[in-house]
Amino acid sequence: MDGNDAPLKRQKLAKCWGLISTVIYFVLFPILLYFSLFSFMAFDDPHMTIPLGWTYIFLFLSIPFSIPIALFFIWMKYSRAEYQKSMVFCGLPLLITIISICIVELLDV
C-alpha cells in the first residue's frame, strides 16, 4: 500500500457519507419540520406550564434546524480536506435527535 492511499480512502469515505447524509436529510427535513410544528400543541394540555411547553417546542424545533447546519459543515469541512470532521458532522442531526428525545423523556415526569 502506498502512503497516499489512506488520505484518498478517507476522502472517498467522507464523500460517500456526505452524499448519503445529504440525500437522507433532504428527504427528512420537510417531514421533520412539519412534525416539529405540532410541538406547539403542547399547550393544549391544561397541566402544561409555559416554561415546560417552550422547552418542548425548542427541543423539537432543534431537530430539523440542525439539518441545514450539519449539511453546511459537512461540505465546508470536506472542501477544506478535513474529512474526519466532515464525517462527524454527518451524525450531528442524529445526535441532536437522541439528546432531544432523552431530555423530553426526563422532563416528562
C-alpha positions in Angstrom: 0.0 0.0 0.0 1.2 3.4 -0.9 1.3 6.2 1.8 -1.1 8.3 -0.4 -3.8 5.7 -0.4 -5.0 6.5 3.2 -5.9 10.2 2.5 -7.6 9.2 -0.8 -9.6 6.5 1.0 -10.6 8.9 3.7 -11.7 11.4 1.1 -13.8 8.8 -0.7 -15.4 7.7 2.6 -16.2 11.3 3.6 -17.7 12.0 0.2 -19.8 8.8 0.4 -21.1 9.6 3.9 -21.7 13.2 2.9 -23.7 12.3 -0.2 -25.7 9.7 1.8 -26.4 12.2 4.6 -27.3 14.9 2.2 -29.9 12.8 0.4 -31.4 11.4 3.6 -31.5 14.8 5.3 -33.1 16.5 2.3 -35.8 13.9 2.4 -36.3 14.1 6.2 -36.1 17.9 6.5 -39.6 18.9 5.3 -41.2 15.9 7.2 -39.4 16.7 10.5 -40.1 20.4 10.1 -43.8 19.7 9.6 -44.0 17.4 12.6 -42.0 19.8 14.8 -44.6 22.5 14.2 -47.0 20.2 16.0 -45.0 20.8 19.2 -46.9 24.0 19.7 -49.9 21.7 20.5 -48.2 21.0 23.8 -50.1 24.0 25.2 -53.4 22.1 24.6 -52.7 20.1 27.7 -54.2 22.2 30.6 -51.5 20.9 33.0 -48.6 22.1 30.8 -46.7 25.0 32.3 -45.4 27.7 29.9 -41.7 27.1 30.6 -42.1 23.4 30.0 -44.1 23.9 26.9 -41.5 26.3 25.4 -38.8 23.7 26.3 -40.6 21.1 24.3 -41.1 23.4 21.4 -37.4 24.4 21.4 -36.2 20.8 21.6 -38.5 19.6 18.8 -37.6 22.5 16.5 -33.9 22.0 17.1 -34.1 18.6 15.3 -35.0 19.9 11.8 -32.9 23.1 12.2 -29.8 21.0 12.9 -30.0 19.5 9.4 -29.1 22.6 7.4 -26.4 23.5 9.9 -25.0 19.9 9.6 -25.1 20.0 5.8 -23.2 23.3 5.7 -20.5 22.0 8.0 -20.3 18.6 6.2 -19.4 20.2 2.9 -17.4 23.1 4.3 -15.1 20.6 6.2 -15.0 18.4 3.1 -13.9 21.3 0.9 -11.2 22.1 3.4 -10.0 18.5 3.3 -10.9 17.9 6.9 -12.5 14.6 6.1 -12.7 13.2 9.7 -14.6 16.3 10.9 -16.9 16.1 7.8 -17.9 12.6 8.8 -18.5 13.6 12.4 -21.0 16.3 11.2 -22.9 13.6 9.2 -24.2 12.3 12.6 -25.0 15.7 14.1 -28.8 15.7 13.4 -29.0 12.1 14.8 -27.1 13.2 17.9 -29.4 16.2 18.4 -32.4 13.9 17.9 -31.2 11.5 20.6 -30.4 14.3 23.0 -33.7 16.0 22.5 -35.7 12.8 23.0 -33.7 12.0 26.2 -34.4 15.4 27.6 -38.1 15.3 26.8 -38.3 11.9 28.4 -36.5 13.2 31.5 -38.9 16.2 31.7 -42.0 14.1 31.2 -42.4 13.0 34.8 
